[in-house]
């Protein structure tokens, strides 16, 4: 099977501004199987590596009834500051969406 990514399992992957000091990303998975794979894969260690953060500042919320994984962490610079290159935090989801997922036969229909 070709490389599968979190984006392939998701209906939507997005990032948004969560105030001037936080970013929130959300994975809306297509089904329970995709949710299970994503919920197992996405942890503080993965997010810390992708976004060069300390694991202790990352908050992950798993919502199985909605097939959603939500991740929040402090913005690298405050919103609107001179060094802010993404005022709405709309591009932060791209590294997360590109994370490869190993799908074994029978994992996802």
C-alpha positions in Angstrom: 0.0 0.0 0.0 1.4 3.5 -0.8 2.3 5.7 2.1 -0.7 6.7 4.1 -0.7 9.9 6.1 -2.9 11.3 8.8 -4.5 13.5 6.2 -5.6 10.4 4.2 -7.5 9.1 7.3 -9.1 12.5 8.1 -12.1 14.3 6.8 -10.3 17.5 7.8 -7.0 18.5 9.4 -6.9 22.1 10.5 -5.0 24.6 12.7 -6.4 27.7 14.2 -5.6 30.5 16.4 -6.6 29.8 20.0 -5.9 33.3 21.4 -2.7 35.3 21.1 -0.6 32.7 22.9 -1.9 29.2 21.8 -2.4 27.2 18.6 -5.0 24.4 18.3 -4.9 21.7 15.7 -7.7 19.3 15.1 -7.9 15.9 13.3 -11.4 15.1 12.2 -11.1 11.4 11.4 -13.4 9.7 8.8 -14.3 6.8 11.0 -13.6 4.9 14.2 -10.8 2.9 12.7 -9.0 6.0 11.5 -9.6 7.6 14.9 -8.1 4.6 16.6 -4.9 4.7 14.5 -4.6 8.5 14.9 -5.3 8.5 18.6 -2.6 5.8 19.2 -0.1 7.6 17.0 -0.5 11.3 18.0 1.1 11.8 21.4 3.2 14.5 23.1 6.4 13.0 21.9 5.3 13.1 18.2 4.1 16.7 18.5 7.2 17.8 20.4 9.4 16.4 17.6 7.3 17.9 14.8 7.0 21.4 16.3 10.3 21.6 18.3 8.5 21.9 21.7 8.9 20.5 25.2 6.5 17.6 25.7 5.3 19.2 29.0 3.6 22.2 27.2 1.5 20.1 24.8 -2.2 19.3 25.5 -3.9 16.5 23.6 -7.6 15.8 23.8 -9.0 12.6 22.4 -12.7 12.6 21.7 -13.7 9.2 20.5 -17.5 9.9 20.3 -16.6 12.5 17.5 -13.6 10.7 16.0 -11.5 13.8 16.9 -8.0 14.4 18.2 -7.3 17.9 19.3 -3.8 19.3 20.0 -3.0 22.6 21.7 0.4 24.2 22.4 1.9 27.6 23.0 2.5 29.7 19.9 6.2 30.0 19.1 5.7 33.8 19.1 2.7 35.8 20.2 0.0 36.6 17.7 0.6 39.8 15.8 4.2 40.3 17.0 6.8 41.4 14.6 8.1 37.8 14.3 4.6 36.2 13.7 4.5 34.7 10.2 1.0 33.2 10.5 -1.3 35.5 12.4 -4.3 33.0 12.2 -2.1 29.9 12.8 -3.7 28.5 9.8 -0.6 26.7 8.4 0.6 24.8 11.5 -1.4 21.7 10.6 0.7 20.8 7.6 3.5 18.8 9.4 0.8 16.9 11.3 -1.2 16.1 8.2 1.9 14.7 6.5 2.7 12.2 9.3 2.9 8.7 7.8 0.7 6.1 9.2 1.4 2.4 9.0 -1.9 0.7 8.0 -1.9 -3.0 8.2 -4.4 -5.1 6.3 -7.6 -5.1 8.2 -6.8 -1.8 10.2 -8.9 0.5 8.0 -11.4 -0.7 5.4 
